[in-house]
């Protein structure tokens, strides 16, 4: 997985605060976004603690 792409996905998720909308803005599907970010969960992506989803798909 390209770290630069993952950072872009994380930035989109932070901006949109909704997985499906972030994925759409990146031109990928929501499952692809979730999979890309799951690879880096647990603090591997830029020192973050991963991300969590609410019941409605938002953060």
C-alpha positions as a Markdown table, in Angstrom:
| # | Residue | x | y | z |
|---|---|---|---|---|
| 1 | Unk | 0.0 | 0.0 | 0.0 |
| 2 | Unk | 1.3 | 3.4 | -1.0 |
| 3 | Unk | 1.8 | 5.5 | 2.2 |
| 4 | Unk | 1.1 | 8.7 | 0.4 |
| 5 | Unk | -2.3 | 7.4 | -0.9 |
| 6 | Unk | -3.1 | 6.3 | 2.7 |
| 7 | Unk | -2.4 | 9.7 | 4.0 |
| 8 | Unk | -4.7 | 11.2 | 1.4 |
| 9 | Unk | -7.4 | 8.8 | 2.4 |
| 10 | Unk | -7.0 | 9.7 | 6.0 |
| 11 | Unk | -7.1 | 13.4 | 5.2 |
| 12 | Unk | -10.3 | 12.9 | 3.3 |
| 13 | Unk | -11.8 | 10.8 | 6.1 |
| 14 | Unk | -10.9 | 13.6 | 8.5 |
| 15 | Unk | -12.5 | 16.2 | 6.3 |
| 16 | Unk | -15.7 | 14.4 | 5.5 |
| 17 | Unk | -16.0 | 12.5 | 8.8 |
| 18 | Unk | -17.9 | 9.8 | 6.9 |
| 19 | Unk | -16.4 | 6.7 | 5.2 |
| 20 | Unk | -18.6 | 6.6 | 2.1 |
| 21 | Unk | -18.2 | 10.4 | 1.4 |
| 22 | Unk | -14.5 | 10.3 | 1.9 |
| 23 | Unk | -14.1 | 7.3 | -0.4 |
| 24 | Unk | -16.2 | 9.1 | -3.1 |
| 25 | Unk | -14.0 | 12.2 | -2.9 |
| 26 | Unk | -11.0 | 10.0 | -3.4 |
| 27 | Unk | -12.5 | 8.2 | -6.3 |
| 28 | Unk | -12.5 | 4.8 | -4.7 |
| 29 | Unk | -15.2 | 2.6 | -3.1 |
| 30 | Unk | -15.9 | 2.6 | 0.7 |
| 31 | Unk | -14.6 | -1.0 | 1.2 |
| 32 | Unk | -11.4 | 0.0 | -0.6 |
| 33 | Unk | -11.0 | 3.0 | 1.7 |
| 34 | Unk | -11.7 | 0.9 | 4.8 |
| 35 | Unk | -9.2 | -1.8 | 3.7 |
| 36 | Unk | -6.5 | 0.8 | 2.9 |
| 37 | Unk | -6.9 | 2.4 | 6.3 |
| 38 | Unk | -7.2 | -0.9 | 8.2 |
| 39 | Unk | -3.7 | -1.9 | 6.9 |
| 40 | Unk | -2.3 | 1.1 | 8.8 |
| 41 | Unk | -4.5 | 0.9 | 11.9 |
| 42 | Unk | -2.9 | 0.5 | 15.3 |
| 43 | Unk | -0.7 | 3.6 | 15.0 |
| 44 | Unk | 1.3 | 2.7 | 12.0 |
| 45 | Unk | 0.0 | 5.5 | 9.9 |
| 46 | Unk | 1.8 | 8.7 | 10.8 |
| 47 | Unk | 1.8 | 7.9 | 14.5 |
| 48 | Unk | -2.0 | 7.9 | 14.7 |
| 49 | Unk | -4.0 | 5.5 | 16.8 |
| 50 | Unk | -6.0 | 4.2 | 13.9 |
| 51 | Unk | -9.6 | 5.2 | 13.3 |
| 52 | Unk | -13.0 | 4.1 | 14.5 |
| 53 | Unk | -16.4 | 4.0 | 12.9 |
| 54 | Unk | -19.7 | 4.7 | 14.4 |
| 55 | Unk | -22.9 | 2.8 | 13.7 |
| 56 | Unk | -23.8 | 5.1 | 10.8 |
| 57 | Unk | -20.4 | 5.0 | 9.1 |
| 58 | Unk | -19.2 | 8.3 | 10.5 |
| 59 | Unk | -16.3 | 8.8 | 12.9 |
